[in-house]
Amino acid sequence: STLLGMVLLQSSCCGLLGCNKVFAGDITIENKAEYDSFTASKISGEESDGKVNGNTITINDLNKTGLVVDKVVRGAYGNNKIVSDNKVHVDGGTFNSMLYGGNAFNEGAVNNSIEIVSGEFNNNIYGAYVNGYKGGDLEGNSVYIINGDFTVKNIGTVPKGIIGGHNEGASNSANVKSNSVTIDNGTFGKDVNIYGGY
């Protein structure tokens, strides 16, 4: 099988996250075999100096193949670039690493989203996450949960939780507004925090 819509690039940039292959554009993974053949250190839309808006990551395990995702999943990562309009869609599988609709360093994140139909989730989930010494505005980012298990198994520390938009940057002037978490159904551990913006 193939990873649909995926273009493989070699990164020539070695930043704070180290030197890794980066994947451009949209990525679809639909079973354990496809995930196991995915050799990059992260499942990510285009990163750093690339097109950090409008990427879609889709991970499904509709046939219950035993998909377990230990890699970080993010719609896009921007280094000093605004990250916008990226999407992560999940339906099935177990996720032990963090999920980001969008992740920006020293810039803002706008209108990124995560949609979860089903699955088991054992770490933080961010519609968008901004960090760095400058930070940036977070606006209109979202997490939409239709169903899923969020009781947080097999993780040594309790995560911060499920957050529409999170600013970890040093700037106190950044705006965090109109971010949201919407929940239709699901099972949640008592220590899992849920924030629209944080």
C-alpha positions as CSV (number, residue, x, y, z in Angstrom):
1,S,0.0,0.0,0.0
2,T,1.0,3.6,-0.4
3,L,0.9,6.8,1.7
4,L,-1.6,8.9,-0.3
5,G,-0.7,12.4,-1.3
6,M,2.7,12.3,0.3
7,V,5.9,13.9,-1.1
8,L,9.2,13.0,0.6
9,L,11.8,15.7,0.9
10,Q,15.2,15.8,2.5
11,S,15.5,18.6,5.0
12,S,18.7,20.7,4.9
13,C,17.8,22.6,8.0
14,C,19.1,21.5,11.4
15,G,17.3,23.6,14.0
16,L,16.4,23.0,17.6
17,L,14.6,19.8,16.7
18,G,17.6,18.3,15.0
19,C,18.0,17.1,11.4
20,N,15.1,15.0,10.3
21,K,13.3,14.1,7.1
22,V,10.3,16.4,6.6
23,F,7.1,15.5,4.7
24,A,5.4,18.1,2.5
25,G,1.7,18.5,2.1
26,D,-1.0,16.0,2.9
27,I,-0.4,12.6,4.6
28,T,-2.8,9.7,4.9
29,I,-2.1,6.5,7.0
30,E,-4.9,3.9,7.1
31,N,-3.5,0.9,8.9
32,K,-0.6,-0.5,11.0
33,A,1.4,-1.6,8.0
34,E,1.4,1.9,6.5
35,Y,2.4,3.4,9.9
36,D,5.2,0.8,10.4
37,S,6.6,1.7,6.9
38,F,6.6,5.4,7.8
39,T,10.3,6.1,8.6
40,A,10.3,9.8,9.5
41,S,10.6,10.7,13.2
42,K,7.3,12.6,13.1
43,I,4.1,12.5,11.2
44,S,4.0,16.1,10.1
45,G,2.8,18.3,7.2
46,E,5.4,20.6,5.8
47,E,7.8,22.1,8.3
48,S,10.0,25.1,8.9
49,D,10.7,27.0,5.7
50,G,8.0,25.2,3.7
51,K,4.3,25.7,3.1
52,V,3.0,25.7,6.7
53,N,-0.6,26.3,5.9
54,G,-3.4,24.2,4.4
55,N,-1.9,20.7,5.2
56,T,-4.1,17.8,6.2
57,I,-3.0,14.7,8.1
58,T,-5.4,11.8,8.1
59,I,-4.8,8.7,10.3
60,N,-7.5,6.0,10.3
61,D,-7.6,2.4,11.6
62,L,-11.1,1.6,10.5
63,N,-10.3,-2.1,10.0
64,K,-8.8,-2.4,13.5
65,T,-5.3,-3.5,12.4
66,G,-3.8,-2.7,15.8
67,L,-2.4,0.7,14.9
68,V,-0.3,2.2,17.7
69,V,1.2,5.7,17.0
70,D,4.2,6.6,19.1
71,K,5.4,9.5,16.8
72,V,4.3,13.1,17.3
73,V,1.5,14.0,14.9
74,R,1.1,17.6,13.7
75,G,-0.5,19.4,10.8
76,A,2.5,21.6,10.3
77,Y,5.5,23.2,12.1
78,G,6.6,26.7,11.4
79,N,9.9,28.3,12.6
80,N,9.3,32.0,12.6
81,K,6.3,31.5,10.3
82,I,2.6,31.8,11.1
83,V,1.0,28.3,10.9
84,S,-2.6,28.4,9.6
85,D,-5.4,26.3,8.3
86,N,-3.8,22.9,9.0
87,K,-6.0,19.9,9.9
88,V,-5.5,16.5,11.7
89,H,-8.2,13.9,11.3
90,V,-8.1,10.7,13.4
91,D,-10.5,7.7,13.4
92,G,-9.2,4.7,15.3
93,G,-5.8,3.6,16.7
94,T,-3.9,4.2,19.9
95,F,-1.9,7.4,20.2
96,N,0.9,7.6,22.8
97,S,2.5,10.9,21.6
98,M,1.2,14.4,21.3
99,L,-1.2,15.6,18.6
100,Y,-1.0,19.2,17.2
101,G,-3.3,20.8,14.6
102,G,-0.5,23.3,14.1
103,N,2.8,24.1,16.0
104,A,4.7,27.4,15.6
105,F,8.0,28.6,17.0
106,N,8.3,32.4,17.6
107,E,5.1,33.1,15.6
108,G,1.4,32.6,15.7
109,A,-1.1,29.9,14.9
110,V,-4.5,30.6,13.3
111,N,-7.4,28.3,12.4
112,N,-5.7,25.0,12.9
113,S,-7.8,22.0,13.9
114,I,-8.0,18.4,15.1
115,E,-11.0,16.2,14.6
116,I,-11.2,12.9,16.5
117,V,-13.8,10.4,15.6
118,S,-12.5,7.5,17.7
119,G,-9.4,6.0,19.2
120,E,-7.4,5.9,22.4
121,F,-5.3,8.9,23.4
122,N,-2.6,8.9,26.1
123,N,-1.0,12.3,25.7
124,N,-1.6,16.0,25.1
125,I,-3.9,17.2,22.3
126,Y,-3.5,20.7,20.9
127,G,-5.6,22.5,18.3
128,A,-2.5,24.7,18.1
129,Y,0.7,25.2,20.2
130,V,3.0,28.2,20.1
131,N,6.4,28.3,21.8
132,G,9.7,30.1,21.7
133,Y,11.1,33.3,23.2
134,K,8.7,35.5,21.2
135,G,5.6,33.4,20.9
136,G,2.7,34.6,18.9
137,D,-1.1,35.0,18.7
138,L,-3.4,32.0,18.7
139,E,-6.8,32.5,17.2
140,G,-9.6,30.2,15.9
141,N,-7.8,26.9,16.7
142,S,-10.0,24.0,17.7
143,V,-10.3,20.4,18.8
144,Y,-13.5,18.6,17.9
145,I,-14.1,15.2,19.6
146,I,-16.9,13.0,18.4
147,N,-15.8,10.0,20.5
148,G,-12.8,8.3,22.0
149,D,-11.0,7.0,25.1
150,F,-9.1,9.7,26.9
151,T,-8.5,7.9,30.2
152,V,-4.7,8.2,29.7
153,K,-3.2,4.7,30.0
154,N,0.4,3.7,30.2
155,I,1.8,7.3,30.5
156,G,4.0,8.1,33.5
157,T,2.8,11.7,33.9
158,V,-0.6,13.1,33.6
159,P,-0.8,15.4,30.5
160,K,-1.9,19.0,30.5
161,G,-4.9,17.7,28.6
162,I,-6.9,18.7,25.6
163,I,-6.4,22.4,24.6
164,G,-7.8,24.4,21.7
165,G,-4.9,26.8,21.7
166,H,-1.8,26.9,24.0
167,N,0.8,29.6,24.2
168,E,4.1,28.4,25.8
169,G,6.0,31.4,24.5
170,A,7.7,33.9,26.7
171,S,5.7,36.9,25.3
172,N,3.0,38.1,27.6
173,S,1.5,40.3,24.8
174,A,0.3,37.4,22.7
175,N,-3.4,37.1,22.2
176,V,-5.1,33.7,22.9
177,K,-8.7,34.1,21.7
178,S,-11.6,32.2,20.0
179,N,-9.9,28.8,20.5
180,S,-12.2,25.9,21.4
181,V,-12.7,22.3,22.4
182,T,-16.0,20.7,21.4
183,I,-17.0,17.3,22.8
184,D,-19.9,15.2,21.6
185,N,-19.0,12.0,23.4
186,G,-16.1,10.0,24.9
187,T,-14.5,8.6,28.1
188,F,-12.2,10.9,30.0
189,G,-9.9,10.3,33.0
190,K,-10.5,12.4,36.1
191,D,-7.1,14.1,35.8
192,V,-7.4,15.1,32.1
193,N,-7.8,18.9,31.9
194,I,-9.7,20.5,29.1
195,Y,-9.1,24.2,28.0
196,G,-10.3,26.3,25.1
197,G,-7.2,28.4,25.5
198,Y,-4.3,28.2,27.9
